[in-house]
Amino acid sequence: MSCVFCDIVDGRATAAHVMSDAHAVAFLDKTPLFHGHVLVVPRQHVETLHDLELSEVGPLFERVQRVARAVVAATGAEGTFVAMNNKVSQSVAHLHVHVVPRKKKDGLRGFFWPRTKYASPEQMQETAGAIARALSAT
């Protein structure tokens, strides 16, 4: 199995590293939305957030939080957009969190896809209930 992010983590491929420790590696996205766009990846190869060991979720997001603060400080951004894809639109099948510097009127408009609405408050409550039941089953 070949994974470009595993190659970066293990030093077999080059990247512009910004952080590396026992839990995660962070490096610049080679095709950034804006300069300073960082990817934070767990050292262990997992495809999605669902696959990450529970004991590693906290450490990964602690690193994401630190990177987000550093991106703001280093780029003069007013904030960040933090996101990940799980399978759909995931360009590399290795869990990665995007940390993108943001400024007001930077041209990025909210989410990158069309929004929808619930047909009624009842439909919204039905959807919330289904998710709550799924949560209690896990």
DSSP file (Angstrom, degrees, kcal/mol; ACC not computed):
  #  RESIDUE AA STRUCTURE BP1 BP2  ACC     N-H-->O    O-->H-N    N-H-->O    O-->H-N    TCO  KAPPA ALPHA  PHI   PSI    X-CA   Y-CA   Z-CA
    1    1 A M              0   0    0      0, 0.0     2,-0.5     0, 0.0     0, 0.0   0.000 360.0 360.0 360.0 132.4    0.0    0.0    0.0
    2    2 A S        +     0   0    0      4,-0.0     2,-0.4     5,-0.0     0, 0.0  -0.938 360.0 174.9-112.7 128.0    1.4    3.4   -0.9
    3    3 A C     >  -     0   0    0     -2,-0.5     4,-2.3     1,-0.1     5,-0.2  -0.978  23.5-153.8-134.2 119.6    0.3    6.5    1.0
    4    4 A V  H  > S+     0   0    0     -2,-0.4     4,-1.9     1,-0.2    -1,-0.1   0.851  99.0  51.6 -62.2 -34.6    1.8    9.9    0.2
    5    5 A F  H  > S+     0   0    0      2,-0.2     4,-2.8     1,-0.2    -1,-0.2   0.882 108.5  50.5 -72.2 -36.3    1.1   11.1    3.8
    6    6 A C  H  > S+     0   0    0      2,-0.2     4,-2.7     1,-0.2     6,-0.3   0.896 109.2  52.9 -63.2 -39.0    2.7    8.0    5.3
    7    7 A D  H  <>S+     0   0    0     -4,-2.3     5,-2.3     2,-0.2     6,-1.6   0.895 111.0  46.1 -62.4 -39.4    5.7    8.8    3.1
    8    8 A I  H ><5S+     0   0    0     -4,-1.9     3,-1.0     4,-0.2    -2,-0.2   0.936 112.7  49.7 -67.2 -46.3    5.8   12.3    4.4
    9    9 A V  H 3<5S+     0   0    0     -4,-2.8    -2,-0.2     1,-0.3    -1,-0.2   0.903 115.3  43.7 -57.8 -43.1    5.4   11.1    8.0
   10   10 A D  T 3<5S-     0   0    0     -4,-2.7    -1,-0.3    -5,-0.2    -2,-0.2   0.461 115.9-112.9 -85.7  -1.5    8.2    8.6    7.6
   11   11 A G  T < 5S+     0   0    0     -3,-1.0    -3,-0.2    -4,-0.5    -4,-0.1   0.595  85.8 117.0  83.1  10.4   10.5   11.0    5.7
   12   12 A R  S   <S+     0   0    0     -5,-2.3     2,-0.3    -6,-0.3    -4,-0.2   0.646  77.8  39.5 -84.0 -15.4   10.4    9.2    2.4
   13   13 A A  S    S-     0   0    0     -6,-1.6     2,-0.2    -7,-0.1    -2,-0.2  -0.964  88.4-116.8-131.4 149.7    8.7   12.2    0.7
   14   14 A T        +     0   0    0     -2,-0.3     2,-0.3     2,-0.0    -6,-0.1  -0.562  37.1 159.0 -89.1 150.9    9.4   15.9    1.2
   15   15 A A        -     0   0    0     -2,-0.2     2,-1.4    -7,-0.1    14,-0.1  -0.961  51.7 -98.5-157.5 161.5    7.0   18.4    2.6
   16   16 A A        -     0   0    0     12,-0.4    12,-2.1    -2,-0.3     2,-0.1  -0.699  51.1-155.4 -86.7  88.0    7.2   21.9    4.2
   17   17 A H  E     +A   27   0A   0     -2,-1.4    10,-0.3    10,-0.2     3,-0.1  -0.358  28.6 172.0 -69.1 140.8    6.9   20.6    7.8
   18   18 A V  E    S+     0   0A   0      8,-3.1     2,-0.3     1,-0.4     9,-0.2   0.520  70.8   6.4-118.2 -17.9    5.6   23.0   10.5
   19   19 A M  E     +A   26   0A   0      7,-1.7     7,-3.1     2,-0.0    -1,-0.4  -0.958  56.1 175.1-164.3 144.4    5.3   20.5   13.4
   20   20 A S  E     +A   25   0A   0     -2,-0.3     2,-0.2     5,-0.2     5,-0.2  -0.929  16.5 140.6-154.6 130.5    6.1   16.9   14.2
   21   21 A D        -     0   0    0      3,-2.4    -2,-0.0    -2,-0.3    22,-0.0  -0.807  66.0 -68.3-149.8-166.2    5.8   14.9   17.4
   22   22 A A  S    S+     0   0    0     -2,-0.2    21,-0.1     1,-0.2     3,-0.1   0.715 127.9  34.9 -66.0 -21.6    4.8   11.4   18.6
   23   23 A H  S    S+     0   0    0      1,-0.2    20,-2.3    36,-0.1    21,-0.4   0.799 121.0   5.8-103.1 -35.1    1.2   11.9   17.6
   24   24 A A  E     - B   0  42A   0     18,-0.3    -3,-2.4    19,-0.1     2,-0.4  -0.944  48.0-143.1-151.1 163.2    1.0   14.0   14.5
   25   25 A V  E     -AB  20  41A   0     16,-2.4    16,-3.0    -2,-0.3     2,-0.4  -0.993  16.6-162.8-130.2 138.8    2.8   15.7   11.7
   26   26 A A  E     +AB  19  40A   0     -7,-3.1    -8,-3.1    -2,-0.4    -7,-1.7  -0.982  17.6 159.0-125.9 137.1    1.8   19.1   10.2
   27   27 A F  E     -AB  17  39A   0     12,-2.2    12,-3.2    -2,-0.4   -10,-0.2  -0.971  44.4 -82.7-151.3 160.7    2.9   20.4    6.8
   28   28 A L  E     - B   0  38A   0    -12,-2.1   -12,-0.4    -2,-0.3     2,-0.3  -0.423  45.0-114.2 -68.4 139.6    1.9   23.0    4.2
   29   29 A D        -     0   0    0      8,-2.8     7,-0.2     1,-0.1     8,-0.1  -0.567  19.0-139.9 -68.1 132.7   -0.7   21.8    1.7
   30   30 A K  S    S+     0   0    0      1,-0.3    -1,-0.1    -2,-0.3    -2,-0.1   0.689 101.0  37.7 -74.6 -15.7    1.0   21.8   -1.7
   31   31 A T  S    S-     0   0    0      6,-0.0    -1,-0.3     3,-0.0    -2,-0.0  -0.618  92.1-172.2-128.1  73.6   -2.1   23.3   -3.3
   32   32 A P        -     0   0    0      0, 0.0     3,-0.1     0, 0.0    68,-0.0  -0.239  35.1-141.9 -74.0 151.8   -3.3   25.7   -0.7
   33   33 A L  S    S-     0   0    0      1,-0.3     2,-0.3    75,-0.0    67,-0.1   0.893  97.2  -3.3 -68.1 -42.3   -6.6   27.7   -0.6
   34   34 A F  S >  S-     0   0    0     68,-0.0     3,-1.6    -3,-0.0    -1,-0.3  -0.961  97.6 -81.0-142.1 156.2   -4.4   30.5    0.9
   35   35 A H  T 3  S+     0   0    0     -2,-0.3     3,-0.1     1,-0.3    -7,-0.0  -0.387 119.2  38.4 -59.0 133.7   -0.7   30.7    1.8
   36   36 A G  T 3  S+     0   0    0      1,-0.3     2,-0.4    -7,-0.2    -1,-0.3   0.400  75.6 150.7 100.2   0.1   -0.4   29.1    5.2
   37   37 A H    <   -     0   0    0     -3,-1.6    -8,-2.8    -8,-0.1     2,-0.3  -0.550  28.6-166.6 -67.1 117.4   -2.9   26.3    4.6
   38   38 A V  E     -BC  28  99A   0     61,-2.7    61,-2.8    -2,-0.4     2,-0.5  -0.836  18.1-148.9-113.6 145.6   -1.7   23.4    6.8
   39   39 A L  E     -BC  27  98A   0    -12,-3.2   -12,-2.2    -2,-0.3     2,-0.5  -0.958   9.9-160.9-109.2 131.7   -2.5   19.7    6.9
   40   40 A V  E     +BC  26  97A   0     57,-2.3    57,-2.4    -2,-0.5   -14,-0.2  -0.966  15.8 179.5-113.1 123.0   -2.3   18.0   10.2
   41   41 A V  E     -B   25   0A   0    -16,-3.0   -16,-2.4    -2,-0.5    55,-0.2  -0.939  29.6-115.7-125.3 143.8   -2.1   14.2   10.0
   42   42 A P  E     -B   24   0A   0      0, 0.0   -18,-0.3     0, 0.0     4,-0.2  -0.489  25.4-126.5 -71.0 149.8   -1.9   11.4   12.6
   43   43 A R  S    S+     0   0    0    -20,-2.3     2,-0.2    -2,-0.1   -19,-0.1   0.897  93.0  74.4 -63.3 -39.9    1.3    9.4   12.5
   44   44 A Q  S    S-     0   0    0    -21,-0.4     2,-0.8     1,-0.1     8,-0.0  -0.500  95.3-111.1 -75.7 144.1   -0.6    6.2   12.3
   45   45 A H        +     0   0    0     -2,-0.2     2,-0.3    49,-0.1    -1,-0.1  -0.660  53.2 150.5 -79.0 113.0   -2.2    5.4    9.0
   46   46 A V        -     0   0    0     -2,-0.8    49,-3.3    -4,-0.2     6,-0.1  -0.985  39.1-144.8-136.0 146.8   -6.0    5.6    9.3
   47   47 A E  S    S+     0   0    0     -2,-0.3    40,-0.3    47,-0.3     2,-0.3   0.906  75.0  10.5 -79.6 -42.3   -8.3    6.5    6.5
   48   48 A T  S >> S-     0   0    0     47,-0.1     3,-1.1    38,-0.1     4,-0.7  -0.825  76.9-101.7-135.1 169.6  -11.0    8.4    8.4
   49   49 A L  G >4 S+     0   0    0     -2,-0.3     3,-0.8     1,-0.3    -1,-0.1   0.844 119.8  62.5 -58.2 -34.8  -11.8   10.0   11.7
   50   50 A H  G 34 S+     0   0    0      1,-0.2    -1,-0.3    -4,-0.0    36,-0.0   0.792 103.3  49.7 -61.6 -28.2  -14.0    6.9   12.4
   51   51 A D  G <4 S+     0   0    0     -3,-1.1    -1,-0.2     2,-0.1     2,-0.2   0.623  85.7 105.1 -88.0 -14.9  -10.9    4.7   12.1
   52   52 A L  S << S-     0   0    0     -3,-0.8     5,-0.1    -4,-0.7    -6,-0.0  -0.475  81.9-107.8 -71.8 133.0   -8.7    6.7   14.5
   53   53 A E    >>  -     0   0    0     -2,-0.2     3,-2.2     1,-0.1     4,-0.8  -0.335  25.0-123.3 -58.6 138.7   -8.3    5.1   18.0
   54   54 A L  H >> S+     0   0    0      1,-0.3     3,-1.0     2,-0.2     4,-0.7   0.856 111.3  60.1 -54.0 -38.3  -10.3    7.0   20.6
   55   55 A S  H 34 S+     0   0    0      1,-0.2    -1,-0.3     2,-0.1    -2,-0.1   0.660 106.2  48.8 -66.6 -14.4   -7.1    7.6   22.6
   56   56 A E  H <> S+     0   0    0     -3,-2.2     4,-2.2     2,-0.1    -1,-0.2   0.557  90.4  79.0-100.9 -11.2   -5.6    9.5   19.6
   57   57 A V  H <X S+     0   0    0     -3,-1.0     4,-2.4    -4,-0.8     5,-0.2   0.955  95.8  45.5 -62.9 -50.3   -8.5   11.8   18.9
   58   58 A G  H  X S+     0   0    0     -4,-0.7     4,-2.2     1,-0.2     5,-0.2   0.950 113.4  48.1 -59.3 -52.3   -7.7   14.2   21.7
   59   59 A P  H  > S+     0   0    0      0, 0.0     4,-1.6     0, 0.0    -1,-0.2   0.884 111.6  51.4 -57.5 -38.3   -4.0   14.4   21.0
   60   60 A L  H  X S+     0   0    0     -4,-2.2     4,-2.1     1,-0.2    -2,-0.2   0.953 112.8  43.8 -63.0 -48.1   -4.7   15.0   17.2
   61   61 A F  H  X S+     0   0    0     -4,-2.4     4,-2.3     1,-0.2    -1,-0.2   0.749 106.6  60.5 -74.6 -21.8   -7.1   17.8   17.9
   62   62 A E  H  X S+     0   0    0     -4,-2.2     4,-2.1    -5,-0.2    -1,-0.2   0.902 108.6  45.7 -63.4 -40.2   -4.7   19.3   20.5
   63   63 A R  H  X S+     0   0    0     -4,-1.6     4,-2.8     2,-0.2    -2,-0.2   0.894 110.2  53.1 -68.9 -40.0   -2.2   19.6   17.7
   64   64 A V  H  X S+     0   0    0     -4,-2.1     4,-2.6     2,-0.2    -2,-0.2   0.922 109.4  49.7 -59.6 -43.5   -4.8   21.0   15.3
   65   65 A Q  H  X S+     0   0    0     -4,-2.3     4,-2.1     2,-0.2    -2,-0.2   0.925 112.0  47.3 -61.9 -45.2   -5.7   23.7   17.9
   66   66 A R  H  X S+     0   0    0     -4,-2.1     4,-2.2     1,-0.2    -2,-0.2   0.915 112.9  48.9 -62.6 -43.4   -2.0   24.6   18.3
   67   67 A V  H  X S+     0   0    0     -4,-2.8     4,-2.9     2,-0.2    -2,-0.2   0.905 108.2  54.3 -63.8 -41.4   -1.5   24.8   14.6
   68   68 A A  H  X S+     0   0    0     -4,-2.6     4,-1.9     1,-0.2    -1,-0.2   0.917 109.8  47.2 -60.4 -43.1   -4.6   26.9   14.1
   69   69 A R  H  X S+     0   0    0     -4,-2.1     4,-2.3     1,-0.2    -1,-0.2   0.925 113.5  48.5 -61.7 -43.6   -3.2   29.4   16.7
   70   70 A A  H  X S+     0   0    0     -4,-2.2     4,-2.9     1,-0.2     5,-0.2   0.877 107.6  54.5 -66.6 -38.0    0.2   29.4   15.0
   71   71 A V  H  X S+     0   0    0     -4,-2.9     4,-2.2     2,-0.2     6,-0.5   0.919 109.8  47.6 -61.8 -43.4   -1.3   29.9   11.5
   72   72 A V  H  X>S+     0   0    0     -4,-1.9     4,-1.6    -5,-0.2     5,-0.6   0.945 115.5  44.9 -61.3 -48.2   -3.1   33.0   12.7
   73   73 A A  H  <5S+     0   0    0     -4,-2.3    -2,-0.2     1,-0.2    -1,-0.2   0.893 117.5  43.6 -64.1 -40.7    0.0   34.4   14.4
   74   74 A A  H  <5S+     0   0    0     -4,-2.9    -1,-0.2     1,-0.2    -2,-0.2   0.810 122.7  34.1 -77.7 -30.8    2.3   33.6   11.4
   75   75 A T  H  <5S-     0   0    0     -4,-2.2    -1,-0.2    -5,-0.2    -2,-0.2   0.567  99.8-120.6-103.6  -9.3    0.0   34.8    8.6
   76   76 A G  T  <5 +     0   0    0     -4,-1.6    -3,-0.2    -5,-0.2    -4,-0.1   0.705  56.4 162.9  73.9  18.7   -1.8   37.7   10.2
   77   77 A A      < -     0   0    0     -5,-0.6    26,-0.2    -6,-0.5    -1,-0.2  -0.242  45.0-137.3 -67.3 159.4   -5.0   36.0    9.6
   78   78 A E  S    S-     0   0    0     24,-2.5     2,-0.3     1,-0.2    25,-0.2   0.581  78.1 -33.8 -91.0 -13.2   -8.2   37.0   11.4
   79   79 A G  E     -D  102   0A   0     23,-1.4    23,-2.8    -8,-0.1     2,-0.3  -0.952  65.7-102.7-179.3-168.5   -9.2   33.4   12.0
   80   80 A T  E     -D  101   0A   0     -2,-0.3     2,-0.5    21,-0.3    19,-0.0  -0.953   9.1-136.9-138.4 158.1   -9.1   29.9   10.5
   81   81 A F  E     -D  100   0A   0     19,-2.4    19,-2.8    -2,-0.3     2,-0.5  -0.987  25.6-167.7-110.2 122.2  -11.3   27.4    8.7
   82   82 A V  E     +D   99   0A   0     -2,-0.5     2,-0.3    17,-0.2    17,-0.2  -0.958  21.2 147.4-116.5 125.6  -10.7   23.9   10.1
   83   83 A A  E     -D   98   0A   0     15,-1.8    15,-3.4    -2,-0.5     2,-0.3  -0.984  25.1-169.5-154.5 159.5  -12.1   21.0    8.2
   84   84 A M        -     0   0    0     -2,-0.3     2,-0.4    13,-0.2    13,-0.1  -0.987  15.3-140.3-148.8 153.7  -11.8   17.4    7.2
   85   85 A N        -     0   0    0     11,-0.4     2,-0.5    -2,-0.3    11,-0.3  -0.877   7.5-151.6-108.8 147.4  -13.4   15.0    4.7
   86   86 A N  S    S-     0   0    0     -2,-0.4     2,-1.9     2,-0.3   -38,-0.1  -0.908  72.5 -46.0-121.8 100.8  -14.2   11.4    5.5
   87   87 A K  S >  S+     0   0    0     -2,-0.5     3,-1.8   -40,-0.3     2,-0.3  -0.503 120.3  85.7  75.7 -68.6  -14.1    9.4    2.3
   88   88 A V  T 3  S-     0   0    0     -2,-1.9    -2,-0.3     1,-0.3     3,-0.1  -0.475 113.2  -3.5 -68.8 127.0  -16.2   11.7    0.1
   89   89 A S  T 3  S+     0   0    0     -2,-0.3     2,-0.9     1,-0.2    -1,-0.3   0.624  92.6 143.7  65.5  16.4  -13.9   14.4   -1.4
   90   90 A Q    <   -     0   0    0     -3,-1.8    -1,-0.2     1,-0.2     3,-0.1  -0.771  32.7-168.7 -87.9 106.9  -10.9   13.0    0.5
   91   91 A S  S    S+     0   0    0     -2,-0.9     2,-0.4     1,-0.2    -1,-0.2   0.786  76.1  35.8 -71.3 -28.2   -8.0   13.4   -2.0
   92   92 A V  S    S-     0   0    0      2,-0.2     2,-2.3    -3,-0.1    -1,-0.2  -0.997  82.3-132.1-125.9 129.6   -5.6   11.3    0.1
   93   93 A A  S    S+     0   0    0     -2,-0.4     2,-0.3     2,-0.1   -45,-0.1  -0.282  80.3  93.6 -80.6  55.3   -7.0    8.2    1.9
   94   94 A H  S    S-     0   0    0     -2,-2.3   -47,-0.3   -47,-0.2    -2,-0.2  -0.959  90.4 -99.7-143.3 124.8   -5.1    9.2    5.2
   95   95 A L        +     0   0    0    -49,-3.3     2,-0.3    -2,-0.3   -47,-0.1  -0.153  53.2 168.1 -47.0 129.7   -7.0   11.2    7.8
   96   96 A H        -     0   0    0    -11,-0.3     2,-0.5   -55,-0.2   -11,-0.4  -0.990  27.4-146.5-149.7 143.4   -6.0   14.8    7.5
   97   97 A V  E     -C   40   0A   0    -57,-2.4   -57,-2.3    -2,-0.3     2,-0.4  -0.934  16.7-140.7-112.0 126.5   -7.3   18.1    9.0
   98   98 A H  E     -CD  39  83A   0    -15,-3.4   -15,-1.8    -2,-0.5     2,-0.5  -0.719  13.1-170.3 -85.7 132.0   -7.1   21.3    7.0
   99   99 A V  E     -CD  38  82A   0    -61,-2.8   -61,-2.7    -2,-0.4   -17,-0.2  -0.954  13.5-176.9-121.5 108.6   -6.2   24.5    8.8
  100  100 A V  E     - D   0  81A   0    -19,-2.8   -19,-2.4    -2,-0.5   -63,-0.1  -0.914  24.7-125.9-114.0 125.2   -6.8   27.4    6.5
  101  101 A P  E     - D   0  80A   0      0, 0.0     2,-0.4     0, 0.0   -21,-0.3  -0.446  32.3-163.6 -67.2 141.7   -6.0   31.0    7.4
  102  102 A R  E     + D   0  79A   0    -23,-2.8   -24,-2.5    -2,-0.1   -23,-1.4  -0.960  17.5 179.9-130.5 146.3   -8.9   33.3    6.9
  103  103 A K    >   -     0   0    0     -2,-0.4     3,-1.3   -26,-0.2     4,-0.1  -0.970  45.0 -89.2-134.0 151.1   -9.5   37.1    6.6
  104  104 A K  T 3  S+     0   0    0     -2,-0.3   -25,-0.0     1,-0.3   -26,-0.0  -0.340 114.0  13.6 -58.4 141.1  -12.8   38.9    6.1
  105  105 A K  T 3  S+     0   0    0      3,-0.1    -1,-0.3     1,-0.1     4,-0.1   0.807  81.5 140.0  60.6  33.6  -13.6   39.3    2.4
  106  106 A D  S <  S-     0   0    0     -3,-1.3    -2,-0.1     2,-0.2     3,-0.1   0.474  74.5-107.9 -83.9  -1.0  -10.9   36.8    1.4
  107  107 A G  S    S+     0   0    0      1,-0.3     2,-0.6    -4,-0.1    -3,-0.1   0.243  84.1 120.4  96.6 -14.0  -13.2   35.4   -1.3
  108  108 A L        -     0   0    0      1,-0.0     2,-0.9     4,-0.0    -1,-0.3  -0.764  52.0-153.3 -85.8 122.9  -13.9   32.1    0.4
  109  109 A R        -     0   0    0     -2,-0.6    -1,-0.0    -3,-0.1     0, 0.0  -0.817  38.3 -84.5-106.2  99.8  -17.7   31.9    1.0
  110  110 A G  S    S+     0   0    0     -2,-0.9     2,-0.1     2,-0.1    -1,-0.1  -0.116 102.7   1.2  47.8-127.9  -18.7   29.8    3.9
  111  111 A F  S    S-     0   0    0      2,-0.2    -2,-0.1     1,-0.1     4,-0.1  -0.474  74.3-121.7 -85.4 165.0  -18.9   26.2    2.8
  112  112 A F  S    S+     0   0    0     -2,-0.1    -2,-0.1     2,-0.1    -1,-0.1   0.201  86.4  60.8 -95.5  16.0  -18.0   25.3   -0.7
  113  113 A W  S    S-     0   0    0      1,-0.0    -2,-0.2     0, 0.0     2,-0.0  -0.907  94.0 -80.3-138.3 164.1  -21.3   23.7   -1.6
  114  114 A P        -     0   0    0      0, 0.0     2,-0.2     0, 0.0    -2,-0.1  -0.346  44.2-130.1 -66.7 146.2  -25.0   24.7   -1.8
  115  115 A R        -     0   0    0     -4,-0.1     2,-0.3    -2,-0.0     0, 0.0  -0.531  20.0-159.1 -90.0 161.3  -27.0   24.9    1.4
  116  116 A T        -     0   0    0     -2,-0.2     2,-0.3     0, 0.0    -1,-0.0  -0.804   6.6-134.9-131.4 173.9  -30.4   23.3    1.9
  117  117 A K        -     0   0    0     -2,-0.3     2,-0.2     0, 0.0     3,-0.0  -0.935  23.3-108.2-129.8 154.8  -33.3   23.8    4.3
  118  118 A Y        -     0   0    0     -2,-0.3     4,-0.0     1,-0.1     6,-0.0  -0.600  25.9-130.6 -76.4 144.1  -35.4   21.5    6.3
  119  119 A A  S    S-     0   0    0     -2,-0.2    -1,-0.1     1,-0.2     3,-0.1   0.792  83.7 -10.7 -66.2 -27.6  -39.0   21.2    4.9
  120  120 A S  S  > S-     0   0    0      1,-0.1     4,-1.8    -3,-0.0    -1,-0.2  -0.976  71.0-100.3-161.3 165.2  -40.4   21.8    8.4
  121  121 A P  H  > S+     0   0    0      0, 0.0     4,-2.3     0, 0.0     5,-0.1   0.842 122.5  57.5 -61.1 -31.6  -39.4   22.1   12.1
  122  122 A E  H  > S+     0   0    0      2,-0.2     4,-2.6     1,-0.2     5,-0.2   0.916 104.3  49.6 -65.4 -43.3  -40.8   18.5   12.4
  123  123 A Q  H  > S+     0   0    0      1,-0.2     4,-2.3     2,-0.2    -1,-0.2   0.899 110.2  51.7 -62.5 -39.3  -38.4   17.2    9.8
  124  124 A M  H  X S+     0   0    0     -4,-1.8     4,-2.4     1,-0.2    -2,-0.2   0.927 111.4  46.6 -61.8 -45.0  -35.5   19.0   11.6
  125  125 A Q  H  X S+     0   0    0     -4,-2.3     4,-2.6     2,-0.2    -2,-0.2   0.870 110.4  53.2 -66.3 -37.6  -36.5   17.3   14.9
  126  126 A E  H  X S+     0   0    0     -4,-2.6     4,-2.2     2,-0.2    -1,-0.2   0.914 111.0  46.9 -61.9 -43.2  -36.9   13.9   13.2
  127  127 A T  H  X S+     0   0    0     -4,-2.3     4,-2.1     2,-0.2    -2,-0.2   0.926 112.4  49.2 -65.0 -45.5  -33.4   14.2   11.8
  128  128 A A  H  X S+     0   0    0     -4,-2.4     4,-2.6     1,-0.2    -2,-0.2   0.908 111.3  50.9 -59.7 -42.2  -32.0   15.3   15.2
  129  129 A G  H  X S+     0   0    0     -4,-2.6     4,-2.6     1,-0.2    -1,-0.2   0.898 108.0  51.6 -63.1 -41.3  -33.7   12.4   16.8
  130  130 A A  H  X S+     0   0    0     -4,-2.2     4,-2.0     2,-0.2    -1,-0.2   0.904 112.6  45.6 -63.0 -41.4  -32.3    9.9   14.3
  131  131 A I  H  X S+     0   0    0     -4,-2.1     4,-2.3     2,-0.2    -2,-0.2   0.917 111.9  51.6 -68.5 -42.5  -28.8   11.2   14.9
  132  132 A A  H  X S+     0   0    0     -4,-2.6     4,-2.1     1,-0.2    -2,-0.2   0.901 110.5  49.2 -60.2 -41.2  -29.3   11.2   18.7
  133  133 A R  H  X S+     0   0    0     -4,-2.6     4,-1.1     1,-0.2    -1,-0.2   0.899 110.2  50.5 -65.4 -39.6  -30.5    7.5   18.5
  134  134 A A  H  < S+     0   0    0     -4,-2.0     4,-0.5     1,-0.2    -2,-0.2   0.881 109.5  52.0 -64.7 -37.2  -27.5    6.6   16.5
  135  135 A L  H >< S+     0   0    0     -4,-2.3     3,-1.1     1,-0.2    -2,-0.2   0.906 108.1  50.2 -64.2 -41.5  -25.2    8.3   19.0
  136  136 A S  H 3< S+     0   0    0     -4,-2.1    -1,-0.2     1,-0.2    -2,-0.2   0.726 105.9  57.9 -71.5 -18.9  -26.8    6.3   21.9
  137  137 A A  T 3<        0   0    0     -4,-1.1    -1,-0.2     1,-0.2    -2,-0.2   0.587 360.0 360.0 -84.6 -10.9  -26.3    3.1   20.0
  138  138 A T    <         0   0    0     -3,-1.1    -1,-0.2    -4,-0.5    -2,-0.2   0.461 360.0 360.0 -98.7 360.0  -22.5    3.6   19.7
